[in-house]
């Protein structure tokens, strides 16, 4: 999914993401948001009907995009480890490209109420299910040993706080970081003491089919 960052709505979200990351959701007023965006309240609310709706969109859209990408990968005829590796690359790239929005997600998600909070929770849980399914497929194919569901949260733990430490000018690209974490998973969850070279090659050659 490609976002039109030049649209007024996307410009509001981009500015809000920066302000919320710097000052917190509760520390950013609508008047300030309007001033920085260059819109009156009426124009702002035409595009997004409340400050909470702005927060909702910031928390929702990246998770929704990850789900979309996971569904695309599930439709590809790839070995399970190659699919998981590709998903972790997508995840790390999304975090690297949207660091401020992920900071807002983790710091201010709790400010959402009602159906907005429920929607984001469902999206978050759905992404965890999809990632868990990819890990389970690795077990089915004999690459990973059988592992409890809690492992999914451990895998996500590799990435969830990357918004704090990732640097655009760092020595490794998001994809290289994801590959490093993937190697740790392959060796740590291997069905045998050392994963066979053929299994690792399956994961590596599968990356050629990533989209």
N, C-alpha and C positions, 0 to 999 in steps of 0.2 A: 504494500500500500504506500503510495507516494503522496505526501502532504503538500498542499500548495502553500508554502510559507509566505507568499506574497499577498494572500487574501487577508482581509481585515480581521476575520475571525482568528486565523492562525497567528497574525501579528499580536492580537490581544493575548493569546495563550503563550506566545513566546516571551512577551514582556512580563506577563504574570508569573511564568515559571521562574524568571530571573529574580523578580521582586520577592516572591514567596521563598525562594531558596536563600536569598540574602537576609530577609527580615522575618520570615515565618508567615504563615497564612494569617494568623491573628494580628500580626504586627503590620500588615499591609492594608491600608484603607482603600475603599473604592475611589475616593477623590484622587488619591495618589496614582492609582492605576490609570484612571481616566487622563490625568495630566501627562503621564509618561507616554501613553499610547497616542494622545492627541485627539481624544474623543470626549464628547459630553456624556453624561450618564444615560441619556435617552438612546444615544447611538450605541453605547456599550451594551446596554440591555437589549437592544435590538438583535445583537449577535449572540449574546450569552445572557440569560435572563436574571442571573444573580451572581454574587461573588462565589457562593458555594457551587454553582454550576461551572464556573471557571475551574475551581479545584477538582470537581468531578471529572471534567474532560482531561485535565492534566494527569489524574490518577488512572483514568480508564484507557486512554488511547494507546499507550505503549504496551500494556498487557494485551489489549485486543489485537495489536499488530503481531505480537509474539504468537498468539493463538493461531492467527491466520497463517503465519509462516510454518508453524508446526503442522497444521493441516495440509499445507502444500507438500511438506517433506513426507508426510505419511502417505501421500498419493504416489510418491516416487518408488520405483522398484530398486531399492538400495538395501545392502546388508544392514542389519540393525546397528552395528557400531558406527557405520558411516553416517547413518541417519542421526544418531545421537551426537556425533561429532559436529555435523553440520548445524544442528540445533543449538549447540553450545556456542558455536561461532556467531550465529544470528543473535543469540542472547547477549553476548559480550559486545558485539557491534552496536546493538540497540542501546545498551547502557552507556557506551562511550560517546555515542552521538547525542544522547539525551540526559547527560549527567544531572543537570539542574532539575529536570522533571522527575527523575528518580529520587533525588534528594527530597523533593516535595512529597512524593509518594510515601516514603518511609517516615518522614517527620510529621506530616499533616494529614495522612489518610484518616486518622481518627476523628477529624473535624467533620467528616461527611456524616449525614444523617439519613434515616429512612431508606427509601428505595435506592438512592444513590450509593449509600454505604453497602447495601445488599448486592447491588449490581457489581461493584468493584470486587467485593469478596468472592462472588461467583466466578468472575473472570480469573482472579488469582488462583482459586481452587481448580478451575478448569485447566489452566496452564500447568499446574502441578500434576494433574492427572495425565496430561499428554506427555509430560516429561517422564513420569513414572511408567507410562506405557512403553516408551522407548527403552527405558532401562530393563523392563520386563522382557521385551523382545530380545535384548542382548542375552538375558538368562535363557530364554527359549532356544536361541541359536547356539548355546553352549559357550558363549564368550565370557559371560559373568557367572559366578556362582549364585545360588539363590540368596536373596537379600531381603530384609524386612522393608516395608514401605517407608520407614523413617529415613532411609538412605536418600530419598528424593530431596528431603529438606537439607540434608547434608550437602548434596550436590549444589543446590541453590545457594547454600551458605558460601560456596566458593565465589559466587558472583554478586550476591545481594548488596554487599557494601563496596563494590568496585567503584561506585560513584564517588566514594571518599578518597580513594587512592589512585585511580587511573589518571594518567597525565597524557595529554595529547602529544607532547614532545618526548614521551618516554621511549625507552629502547625497543619495546615490543609493541606490535600492532595489536588491536583487539583480537584478531584471528589467531595470532601467535600465542597470546595469553590463553585463549580458549583451548588451543591445541595442547598447551602445557598442562592445563587442568584435566583435559581428556586423557592424556598419558597417565596422569596420577590415578584416574579412575580405572583405566584399563588394567594397570598393574595392581591396584588395591583390591579390585573386585574380581580379578581373574578367576576363572573356573579351575585353573591349575596353577601351580606355583609361578610359572612363567607363561604368559600368553604366547601361543605359537606364532611364528613369523607370518604364516599364512593369514591368521586372523587379523594381525596388525596391518598387513598389506591390504586386506579387504577394506579396512577403515580408511586407509590412505587413498586407495584408488577410488573409493566411493566419493571422495571430495570432488572428483572431476565432474560429477553429475550434479553438484550443488547449484542452486539457482539464486 
